[in-house]
Amino acid sequence: MISQSTSLKLIDHPQVSSTSHLTTTQQDRTDRLDFPNQESAVVLAAGEDAATVSEPIKSVRELRRVTEGVDRRDDCSLQFGFIRQAETHSLLIFFAVWGLLTRLGLSAVGDFAGRSVFSLLLVQVVGCFTMGFSVALKDRLDDLHPLLYLGLTTGYCGSVTTFSSWMIQVFQTFARFPGPARSKFYNFLDGFNQTYVTFGMCIFALKSGFELATLLEQRMARRRVNVPTLFWKRVLSAIIISLGPATWLGSIILFVFGPSSWRGDLTYSMIISPTGTLARFYLGKINLLNISTRHGFPFGTFLANSLATGFLAALTFLQYTSHSRKQPELCGGLQGLKDGFCGCLSTISTFFFELFKARLTSNSVRYFLASWIVGQTLCVLFLGTYLWTHELDERCEFPK
C-alpha cells in the first residue's frame, strides 16, 4: 500500500526557503511555471526525511504526478541550459563578424599617405573605448538581456582589437621589415614608441569610455528598463538564436556569390572570424580557475594572445613564399586566417581591462611584461628565423 505520509523534499533555491511547505494546490501552480525562461527552478524530489505535505495525497494518480515532477523539472533545466548556450554562441558569432568588419574598416580609414600615426592605433583605441563604456553600463545591459554584456565585450570589443597584430607590428619596426635599412637604434626607438603609445592610448580610451558611460548612467538612473513579457522574451530568444547562424550563413553566401576580389581582404576573414572568438571565449574560462585567481595572472587571455601571435607570425612568413604567390586562393586563405582567426583569437581590450582592474601592482606589471616578451619571442622564432635565413621576395597579393 501507498502510505499517506509520503513526503516531498525542497531543494535549496535562492528565492525559496528550504523549510517551506508546498500544498497540493501550490504544487499545481508550480507545475505551470515556465522554467526555461528563469535562471533556475525549484526542484522537488521524493524523500523519507523531508518536510511533510500539509495535505495528504489521496490517489495513485496524484502521487505519480508529484513524484514524476523531478523528471519534468530536470528536462526543463536541460532545455533552459541548451537555450542559454545557443544564445551565447549565436551572439558571439554575430558580434565576431561585426567586430572584424569594424577592425578592417577602421584600418582602411586610418591607412592613408602621409599619416603620422599608425592605422592600427585607431582600431585599438575604438575597441578599448567601447570596452570601458560597456563595463560601466554592465548592470543596465544585463537588464536589457543577460548576455548582451558578454556579446559586446567578449564578442565585439575582443574582435575589434587585436594583440597579435600589435606584436607583429612592433617586431616589424624592431627588425625594419619591410622597409629600407636604417640604424638599429632607430629601429629600437620606433618599436619602443609603438609599444608605449599603444599602451598609453588604450588605457586612456578605456578610462574615457568608462567615465563617459558612468556620467550617462547617473543621468539615466531614474529611468526604469521595461521588463518584457514572457511572450516577448521568447520572441527575443528566438531572434538572438538566429542572429549568429544567419550572419555566418550570410558570410558564406557573400563568399560564394560576391565579387571574387573581396575574398582576399574580406569574405575569407568573415567566414573564419567566429572560430577565433569562440576559441577565445572558451580559453577565457581558464581565468576563473584557481591557477589564474591564485597568482593574479589571467592565463586564459595570456594563452589566447600567445597562440594567436605565434600563428600570425607563421602565417605572415608563409605569405612571402613562392608557393603562396602562385596560388591566389591560398594567399587569400592565409590573409583570412590572419585577420579572421588570429585577429579575433587575440584581444587588447580584455588585456588592458585586466591591467586596468589590477592597477599598478606587481601582478599587473608581471602580466604585461610576460605577455609582451612572449609575444616578441614568438615573432622572432616563427618570423624572424625565416626573415634572417631566406632572401625575401614580394608578399603575395590576392588579385583585385
C-alpha positions, 0 to 999 in steps of 0.5 A: 500500500501507498502510505499517506505520509509520503513526503516531498523534499525542497531543494535549496533555491535562492528565492525559496526557503528550504523549510517551506511547505508546498500544498497540493494546490501550490504544487499545481501552480508550480507545475505551470511555471515556465522554467526555461525562461528563469535562471533556475527552478525549484526542484522537488524530489521524493524523500523519507526525511523531508518536510511533510505535505500539509495535505495528504495525497489521496490517489495513485494518480496524484502521487505519480504526478508529484513524484514524476515532477523531478523528471519534468523539472530536470528536462526543463533545466536541460532545455533552459541550459541548451537555450542559454548556450545557443544564445551565447554562441549565436551572439558571439558569432554575430558580434565576431563578424561585426567586430572584424568588419569594424577592425578592417574598416577602421584600418582602411580609414586610418591607412592613408599617405602621409599619416603620422600615426599608425592605422592600427592605433585607431582600431585599438583605441575604438575597441578599448573605448567601447570596452570601458563604456560597456563595463560601466553600463554592465548592470543596465545591459544585463537588464536589457538581456543577460548576455548582451554584456558578454556579446559586446565585450567578449564578442565585439570589443575582443574582435575589434582589437587585436594583440597579435597584430600589435606584436607583429607590428612592433617586431616589424619596426624592431627588425625594419621589415619591410622597409629600407635599412636604417640604424638599429637604434632607430629601429629600437626607438620606433618599436619602443614608441609603438609599444608605449603609445599603444599602451598609453592610448588604450588605457586612456580610451578605456578610462574615457569610455568608462567615465563617459558611460558612468556620467550617462548612467547617473543621468539615466538612473531614474529611468526604469528598463521595461521588463518584457513579457514572457511572450516577448522574451521568447520572441527575443530568444528566438531572434538572438538564436538566429542572429549568429547562424544567419550572419555566418550563413550570410558570410558564406553566401557573400563568399560564394556569390560576391565579387571574387576580389573581396575574398582576399581582404574580406569574405575569407576573414568573415567566414573564419572570424567566429572560430577565433572568438569562440576559441577565445571565449572558451580559453577565457574560462581558464581565468576563473580557475584557481591557477589564474585567481591564485597568482593574479595572472589571467592565463586564459587571455595570456594563452589566447594572445600567445597562440594567436601571435605565434600563428600570425607570425607563421602565417605572415612568413608563409605569405612571402613564399613562392608557393603562396604567390602562385596560388591566389586562393591560398594567399587569400586563405592565409590573409583570412586566417590572419585577420579572421582567426588570429585577429579575433583569437587575440584581444587588447581590450580584455588585456588592458581591462585586466591591467586596468582592474589590477592597477599598478601592482606587481601582478599587473606589471608581471602580466604585461611584461610576460605577455609582451616578451612572449609575444616578441619571442614568438615573432622572432622564432616563427618570423624572424628565423625565416626573415634572417635565413631566406632572401625575401621576395614580394608578399603575395597579393590576392588579385583585385 
